[in-house]
Amino acid sequence: MSDRYIAAIEIGSSKIRGGVGLADAAGHLDVVAVEEEKLTGRVRYGCIQNVDVSNTIFRICERLEGYPRVEPRKIKGIYVSLGGRSMVSELVDVSTHFSSEMEITGQIIEELKEKAAKQVPDGYDVAEVVPVKFSVDNKSVSNPVGSYGTNVSASMLVIVCATSVKRMIRRVVNERLGYEICGYVTRPTAEAALVLSEEEKRLGCMLVDFGAETTTVAIYKDGAPVYVATLPMGSRNISLDLVALNHTEERAEEIKKVSGNAMPLEGQRRQGADGIDYTEVNNYIHARAAEIVSNILAQIEYAGLKPQSLPKGIVIVGAGGRLRGFSELLEQHSKLRVRQGSPSNMVRISDGAIHAAENTDIIAVLAGAAQMPPKECFEQPASAESENDAPGNRGDYDEMYGDGDSEPTKGRDNGKDDDFTPESTPKRISIFQRMRDRLAGAFGGEGETFDDDNE
């Protein structure tokens, strides 16, 4: 199979990023282009609230199409990342028994994954099912395919998100823009594949994605993820605290990025030339950052582990993690080694203007898409004339949709999720609900709820 171009979108609470990569037959990725636009209010805690984000995605895709290595190709389908406040996980045990000894095949493993996915409670869609460990005839094996036995058991990590997340993505990407959704990429596991070494995943570590409104934690042990959860708080909480010092949110964000420090020096007062008391500012930053750190570290206990179980420490990604002093504060509280994550050498970045560490999220989504079954994201127009005359041309997008209140056009897919979600699932009280209750209790009292349709 020849090289193929991949287009992907990462929808965050404070920005949307798009990227184009070139993947070879082995799945190796060359990042060709990255574009970004800031957002305010239209995406909350990782879930789209207003379909007007279609305008932003359209502009990003239009600019991506204009890159020299992409032109004259036109985007017809995109891979979309999944994340956000509703993303949680559960370890599920499944097994299958045969009447006589037989060879364990990849198809049998896929059937076990589907069986695990059917245990998802109402209101959730499956994002990903990741095998954690296997046993054949009660003997532990790392890879059962090719083994012989009469009984296969597996522990699977089932990662889910609220049904509203995919529903709103379909409304925007497929129905309003007419792009095919080529696949969904689970951001936490995609980022882990990009920035964690095999040794870190095998011996035990925690990946922390410190975003604007959410902080996602993924814990790896024995080479596989054993726990994923998302906290409904991020670096924007720090900025909002600084608003109390009579700053606009925009100015508070600037102060935090330029002069903020989560580890201020005790006993020293610092008055800026601009009249701002940075001692007071950093006291606010330290207090909120310490609260976020405490809740990050609490996830180790919720996963049934201890800090000693994670000898390779903590790897942090996301814009919030670049706050001065935050890594040191996390290291101080956890007693674990903390490092900043960046894409591995397995990914090549052609454009020198693309800063790898600052674009880890979209690079991870592209890299994850490169490992999925190939789908065409681009088409080459037969001619400029036929393209301009074609009905529904995206160049007429603003005329078609105006202020965003027009009826959407029919999308390209059948409206179904390409995941494991069964048509109906029995109601049950699971660790998913307990996780939601625990997080709601931890962050309650400030008016936030976990109503999936109001994220």
C-alpha positions in Angstrom: 0.0 0.0 0.0 1.3 3.4 -0.9 1.7 6.4 1.5 -1.6 8.1 2.4 -2.5 11.5 3.7 -4.4 11.7 7.0 -6.5 14.6 8.3 -7.4 14.9 12.0 -9.1 17.3 14.3 -8.6 17.7 18.1 -11.5 19.6 19.8 -10.5 21.1 23.1 -12.2 23.5 25.5 -10.0 26.4 24.7 -8.9 25.7 21.1 -9.4 23.4 18.1 -6.4 22.0 16.3 -6.2 20.3 13.0 -3.4 18.5 11.4 -2.3 16.6 8.2 0.1 13.7 8.3 1.6 11.4 5.7 1.6 7.7 6.8 3.5 4.9 5.1 2.5 1.3 4.9 4.1 0.5 8.3 2.1 3.3 10.0 5.1 5.6 10.5 4.0 9.3 10.4 5.3 12.4 8.9 3.5 15.5 10.3 3.0 17.9 7.3 0.8 20.7 8.7 -0.9 21.9 11.9 -3.4 24.7 12.3 -5.1 26.1 15.4 -7.9 28.5 16.4 -8.8 29.6 19.9 -12.3 29.0 21.3 -14.5 30.7 24.0 -17.5 29.0 25.4 -18.6 26.8 22.5 -16.8 23.7 23.9 -17.1 23.0 27.6 -15.1 20.2 29.4 -14.3 18.6 26.1 -17.9 18.4 24.8 -19.3 20.6 22.0 -22.0 22.9 23.2 -22.6 25.0 20.1 -22.6 23.7 16.5 -21.1 27.0 15.5 -17.7 25.3 16.0 -18.3 24.0 12.5 -17.2 27.4 11.2 -13.9 27.1 13.1 -13.3 23.5 11.9 -14.1 24.6 8.3 -11.5 27.4 8.4 -8.9 25.1 9.9 -9.5 22.5 7.2 -9.4 25.2 4.5 -6.0 26.4 5.7 -4.7 22.8 5.9 -5.7 22.3 2.3 -3.6 25.3 1.3 -0.3 23.8 2.4 2.1 23.2 -0.5 2.4 19.5 0.3 -1.3 19.1 0.6 -2.6 21.2 -2.3 -4.5 20.5 -4.6 -6.0 17.7 -2.4 -9.4 18.4 -0.7 -10.4 17.0 2.6 -13.4 14.7 2.4 -13.0 12.8 5.7 -11.3 13.4 9.1 -10.3 11.4 12.2 -11.6 13.0 15.4 -10.2 12.7 18.9 -12.3 11.7 21.9 -11.7 13.0 25.4 -13.4 15.3 27.9 -14.9 15.2 31.4 -17.1 12.2 30.9 -14.3 9.9 29.9 -13.8 7.1 32.5 -12.7 3.5 32.4 -13.4 0.1 34.0 -11.5 -3.1 34.1 -13.8 -5.9 32.8 -13.1 -9.6 33.0 -14.3 -11.8 30.2 -13.8 -15.4 29.1 -14.8 -18.0 26.5 -14.8 -21.8 26.7 -14.4 -24.4 23.9 -15.6 -28.0 23.9 -12.2 -29.2 22.8 -8.7 -27.8 22.5 -8.3 -25.3 19.6 -6.0 -22.6 18.3 -6.6 -19.1 19.7 -7.0 -16.7 16.8 -7.3 -12.9 16.5 -11.0 -13.3 15.8 -11.5 -14.9 19.2 -9.7 -12.0 20.9 -12.0 -9.5 19.0 -15.0 -11.4 20.2 -13.8 -11.1 23.8 -13.4 -7.3 23.3 -16.9 -7.1 22.0 -18.1 -9.1 25.0 -16.4 -6.6 27.3 -17.8 -3.7 25.5 -21.4 -4.9 26.0 -21.1 -4.2 29.7 -21.1 -0.5 29.1 -24.0 1.2 31.0 -26.7 3.3 29.5 -25.7 6.8 28.4 -22.2 5.9 27.4 -20.4 5.1 24.1 -17.3 2.9 23.9 -14.2 4.9 23.0 -11.7 2.0 23.1 -11.3 -1.5 24.5 -7.7 -2.2 25.5 -6.5 -5.8 26.5 -4.6 -5.7 29.8 -3.8 -9.4 30.4 -4.7 -12.8 29.2 -4.7 -16.4 30.4 -5.1 -19.6 28.5 -6.2 -22.6 30.5 -5.4 -20.6 33.7 -1.8 -19.9 32.5 -0.9 -16.2 32.1 0.3 -15.3 28.6 1.3 -12.0 27.1 -0.1 -12.8 23.6 -2.6 -15.7 23.4 -2.9 -15.7 19.5 -1.3 -18.9 18.3 -1.7 -20.7 21.6 -3.9 -23.8 22.0 -6.4 -24.3 24.8 -10.0 -24.9 25.9 -10.5 -21.7 27.9 -9.4 -18.1 27.3 -9.8 -15.4 29.9 -8.9 -11.7 29.6 -9.0 -8.5 31.6 -10.0 -5.6 29.4 -9.9 -1.9 30.1 -13.1 -0.4 28.7 -12.8 3.3 28.1 -16.1 5.2 27.6 -17.4 8.7 27.1 -20.9 10.2 27.3 -23.1 9.5 24.2 -23.5 13.3 23.8 -19.8 13.6 22.9 -20.0 11.6 19.7 -23.5 12.8 19.0 -22.4 16.4 18.9 -19.3 15.5 16.8 -21.5 13.9 14.2 -23.8 16.9 14.1 -20.9 19.2 13.4 -18.4 17.2 11.3 -20.8 15.0 9.3 -24.1 16.8 9.1 -23.1 20.4 8.9 -19.7 20.1 7.2 -20.3 17.0 5.1 -17.0 15.4 6.1 -16.9 11.6 6.7 -15.8 10.6 10.2 -13.0 8.2 9.3 -12.6 7.1 12.9 -12.4 8.2 16.5 -9.0 8.3 18.3 -9.0 8.1 22.1 -6.7 10.9 23.1 -5.3 9.6 26.4 -4.1 6.3 25.0 -2.9 8.0 21.8 -0.9 10.4 23.8 0.5 7.6 25.9 1.6 5.7 22.8 3.3 8.9 21.5 5.2 10.1 24.6 5.7 7.1 26.9 8.5 4.6 26.5 7.9 0.9 26.6 9.9 0.7 29.9 7.7 3.4 31.5 4.6 1.5 30.5 5.9 -1.8 31.6 7.3 -0.8 35.0 4.5 1.7 35.8 3.9 5.4 35.3 1.1 8.0 35.2 0.4 10.2 32.2 -1.2 13.5 33.1 -2.8 15.7 30.4 -3.3 19.1 32.1 -5.7 21.0 29.8 -7.8 24.1 30.1 -10.9 22.8 31.7 -10.1 19.1 32.3 -7.2 17.0 33.5 -7.0 13.5 32.2 -5.0 10.8 34.0 -3.9 7.5 32.5 -2.1 5.0 34.6 0.1 2.3 32.9 1.4 -0.9 34.5 2.8 -4.1 33.0 2.7 -2.6 29.5 -1.0 -1.7 29.4 -3.4 1.0 30.7 -5.1 0.0 33.9 -7.0 3.2 34.7 -8.2 6.3 32.9 -10.2 9.2 34.4 -10.9 12.8 33.7 -11.1 15.5 36.4 -13.4 18.5 35.7 -10.7 21.1 36.4 -7.8 22.5 34.5 -5.5 25.5 34.1 -8.5 27.8 33.4 -9.5 27.4 37.1 -6.2 29.2 38.0 -7.0 32.1 35.6 -10.5 32.4 37.0 -9.0 32.7 40.5 -6.9 35.6 39.3 -10.0 37.4 38.1 -10.8 37.9 41.7 -7.8 40.3 41.8 -9.7 42.7 39.5 -8.3 41.4 36.2 -10.2 40.4 33.1 -10.0 36.7 32.3 -7.8 37.5 29.2 -5.4 39.6 31.4 -5.4 37.0 34.1 -4.4 34.3 31.5 -1.6 36.5 30.3 -0.3 37.1 33.9 -0.4 33.4 34.7 1.5 32.4 31.6 4.1 35.2 31.7 4.7 35.7 35.4 2.9 33.0 37.2 4.6 30.5 39.4 3.1 27.5 41.2 6.1 27.4 43.6 6.5 31.0 44.8 9.4 31.8 47.2 8.2 32.2 50.7 8.9 35.4 52.6 9.6 37.4 49.4 7.3 40.1 48.2 7.5 41.0 44.5 5.9 44.2 43.2 5.9 44.4 39.4 6.6 47.6 37.4 3.0 47.4 36.2 1.8 47.8 39.8 0.7 44.2 40.2 1.5 42.4 43.5 2.9 39.2 42.1 3.3 37.7 45.5 -0.4 37.7 45.9 -0.9 36.5 42.3 1.4 33.5 42.9 -0.2 32.7 46.2 -3.5 32.3 44.4 -1.8 30.2 41.7 -0.1 28.0 44.3 -3.3 27.3 46.2 -5.3 26.2 43.1 -2.4 24.3 41.6 -1.9 22.4 44.9 -5.6 21.4 44.8 -5.3 20.1 41.3 -2.1 18.2 42.2 -3.9 16.6 45.2 -6.7 15.4 43.0 -4.3 14.0 40.4 -2.5 12.0 43.0 -5.8 10.7 44.5 -6.3 8.8 41.2 -3.5 6.4 42.1 -5.4 5.2 45.1 -8.7 5.1 43.1 -6.8 2.8 40.6 -6.0 0.4 43.5 -2.3 1.3 43.4 0.3 3.1 45.5 2.9 5.6 44.4 5.6 2.9 44.8 3.8 1.0 42.1 4.8 3.7 39.6 8.6 3.7 39.7 8.9 5.6 36.4 7.0 8.5 37.9 4.7 11.0 36.1 4.8 12.3 32.6 2.9 15.5 32.0 1.5 17.0 28.7 -0.9 19.8 27.9 -0.5 23.6 28.1 -1.3 23.7 31.8 1.7 21.5 32.5 4.0 24.3 31.2 3.0 26.6 34.1 6.2 27.6 35.9 6.7 25.5 39.0 3.8 23.1 38.4 6.1 20.1 37.6 8.1 20.8 40.7 5.0 21.1 42.8 3.7 17.8 41.5 7.1 16.2 42.2 7.2 17.6 45.7 3.7 16.2 46.6 4.1 12.9 44.9 7.7 12.1 45.8 7.9 10.7 42.2 10.0 11.8 39.3 8.1 14.2 36.9 9.1 14.9 33.3 7.5 16.8 30.4 6.3 14.6 27.6 7.0 15.2 24.0 6.5 13.1 20.8 8.9 10.2 20.3 11.4 9.9 17.5 9.0 7.5 15.7 7.2 10.6 14.4 8.8 12.9 11.9 7.9 16.6 11.7 8.6 18.2 8.4 7.6 21.8 9.2 10.2 23.4 11.5 7.5 25.9 12.6 5.6 23.0 14.4 6.7 22.8 18.0 6.4 19.2 18.9 5.8 19.5 22.7 3.2 22.2 22.2 1.2 20.2 19.7 1.4 16.8 21.4 -2.4 16.4 21.3 -3.0 16.7 17.5 0.3 14.8 16.7 -1.0 12.0 18.9 -4.3 11.9 17.1 -2.6 11.8 13.7 -0.2 9.0 15.0 -3.2 7.1 16.4 -5.1 7.4 13.1 -2.0 6.1 11.2 -2.3 2.8 13.1 -6.0 2.3 12.3 -7.5 0.6 9.2 -6.7 2.9 6.3 -9.4 5.2 5.0 -9.1 8.0 2.4 -9.2 11.5 4.0 -8.5 13.4 0.7 -9.7 13.6 -2.8 -8.2 15.3 -5.8 -10.6 17.4 -7.8 -10.9 16.4 -11.5 -10.5 20.1 -12.5 -10.9 23.5 -10.9 -13.8 24.3 -13.1 -15.8 21.1 -12.2 -15.0 21.6 -8.6 -16.3 25.2 -8.6 -19.5 24.2 -10.3 -20.2 21.2 -8.1 -23.3 21.5 -5.9 -22.6 21.8 -2.2 -19.1 23.1 -2.8 -17.5 23.9 0.6 -16.3 27.2 -0.8 -20.0 28.3 -0.5 -20.1 27.3 3.1 -20.9 30.7 4.5 -23.7 31.2 1.9 -25.1 27.8 2.7 -25.2 28.2 6.5 -25.1 31.9 7.1 -25.3 32.5 10.8 -25.5 28.7 11.6 -29.3 28.5 11.8 -30.0 26.9 8.4 -31.0 23.3 8.1 -28.0 20.9 7.9 -27.3 19.0 4.8 -27.4 15.2 4.8 -24.1 13.7 6.1 -21.9 11.2 4.5 -22.2 8.4 7.0 -25.2 6.4 8.3 -25.2 8.2 11.7 -24.0 5.1 13.6 -20.9 5.1 15.8 -18.1 2.8 14.5 -17.5 1.4 18.0 -18.5 -1.6 20.1 -21.6 -0.1 21.6 -24.5 -2.6 21.6 -28.0 -1.6 20.6 -29.3 -2.1 24.1 -27.5 -2.7 27.4 -29.0 -3.7 30.8 -28.9 -1.0 33.5 -26.5 -1.6 36.3 -24.6 0.2 39.0 -21.0 0.1 38.0 -17.6 1.6 38.7 -18.5 4.2 36.0 -21.3 5.6 38.2 -19.2 5.4 41.3 -16.4 7.3 39.6 -18.9 10.0 38.5 -20.3 10.2 42.1 -16.8 10.4 43.5 -15.7 13.2 41.2 -19.0 15.0 41.7 -18.5 14.8 45.5 -14.9 16.0 45.1 -15.7 19.0 43.0 -19.3 19.7 44.1 -20.4 22.8 45.8 -19.5 25.1 42.9 -22.6 24.6 40.8 -21.1 22.1 38.4 -22.9 18.8 37.6 -22.2 15.8 35.5 -25.3 16.0 33.3 -23.9 14.7 30.1 -26.0 16.9 27.9 -24.9 20.0 29.7 -21.1 19.5 29.7 
